[in-house]
Amino acid sequence: MSWRTGAREATPLLGGYIPVAISFGMVAVQAGFSVWQTILISTLIYAGASQFLFVAMVAAGAPWGLVVVMTLLINARHVVYGPSLAPWLPKSRWWPFLSHGLTDQIFALALSRLPQLPTEQRLGWYSGAMLLAWFSWVAGTAAGAIAGEELSRHWPLLGEVMPFALPALFLVLLAPRFTSRSWSIALSCTIGMAMVLTLYGFTNASIPLAAASGALFFYLTKVHARAGGRLDG
Amino acid sequence: MDNGFWIALLFVSVGTLCMRLLPLLWMQRHLLKQKSKGGLAAIPDWLTVLGPLMIAAMLGVSLVPATPSLFTWLATILGAFSALMAWLWTKSLGWPVLAGVSTYGVVIVLARITIGG
C-alpha cells in the first residue's frame, strides 16, 4: 500500500511539526483566540509561519485587510511547489483537497521521493504523507491550545530537541544533490544566505531570497564554466 | 472576536489553497498539452533549479537555533554531522533523522548539566 509508505516516510516530519504546533496552540490561546478558533486556523490555513503572523497581527489590533495581505505574502513561496512536482503527480479530481497539504516539508520530501516511485504509487504516497503531516499539525495545535502549558512543564526538553528533526531531514534530502560544482556552490550559498538572513531576523523573507540568490550563483557558475571552456578550448 | 476574524480566515485559507493548487493544475495542463503535440513534456529549466534551492533555503533557516548560544550551535553542528554520517552509512531517511535528533539532544542535555553543575 503506497499510502502507508508515504505515511511512514513522513514520520520524521512529526518531530518538527508537533512541538511547533503545540507552541502555536499555546500562543494563539494566550493571544485571545478560543480553542476552536485556534484549531480551525491550523486546519484551514495550515502554514506555520503565516499562522504565527496571523495571530500576532490580530492580537496587536492590525486592520483585517493588512492581516490577510501580509499572511498571503508569506505564503507566496508556495506557488513554485506545485509546478515543480507536476511532472511526477498524476491528474486527479482530489487535487483541490490534496494540494492543501503541500507545505514546505511535504514539498521537500515529495521532490526527493516521487521521482523514485512507480507512477501508479505516487498519488497514494503523496496522500499518505500529506494526511499524516496535516493531522499531526492539527492534533499538535489542539494539544497546545488545551494543555500546552502543562505539556511544556512536564517535558521542557522535548520541545527544544525534537524540532531538530526538520534540519536533519532537509540535510538528508539535499545530500544526494551535491553532484557537481555548480550545484555544490549554489546549494552552499543558499544555505549560508538563509542562515544569515534568519540570524538578522528576516526569517520570513529568507526562503525566497536565499533560493533566488542560489539560482543566480548556479547560473553564474554555469556561464563561468562555459566561458572558461571556450577560452581553454 | 468580530466577524472580521472569520472573513480574514476565509480569505487567507482560500488564498493559500489557490497558491498551492492553481500553479499545479496549470503546469499539469501545460505538460499534457506539450505531450499531445508530440513534444517532450518537461517543466521549465529554472523550476528544476529552484526546487532543490528552496529545500536548501529551508535547511538554512531551520539550522539556526531558536536561542543561539555556544552550546546550541555546537549541538547543531554535531547533530548535522551525525545525520550526514548516518545517511552515508544507511542511505535511508529515518535513521539519519533519529541519529541527528539524538546527538542534538545529548549535547543539549550535557550542556544543561555542565551549566547547572
Interface residues (C-beta under 8 A of the other chain):
Chain A: E9 T11 P12 G15 G16 G32 F33 S34 Q37 L40 I41 L44 I45 Y46 A47 S50 F54 V58 W64 V67 V68 T71 L72 N75 A76 R77 H78 V79 V80 Y81 G82 P83 S84 L85 A86 P87 L89 K91 W95 P96 S99 H100 L102 D104 Q105 F107 A108 L111 S112 L157 E160 V161 M162 P163 F164 A165 L166 P167 A168 L169 F170 L171 V172 L173 L174 A175 R177 W183 A186 L187 T190 I191 G192 M193 A194 M195 L197 T198 L199 T203 S206 I207 P208 A210 A211 G214 A215 F218 Y219
Chain B: M1 G4 F5 I7 A8 L9 F11 V12 S13 G15 T16 L17 M19 R20 L21 L22 P23 L24 L25 W26 M27 Q28 H30 L31 L32 A41 A42 I43 W46 L47 T48 V49 L50 G51 P52 L53 M54 I55 A56 A57 M58 L59 G60 V61 S62 L63 V64 A66 P68 A75 T76 G79 A80 A83 L84 W87 L88 L93 G94 P96 V97 L98 A99 G100 V101 Y104 G105 I108 V109 R112
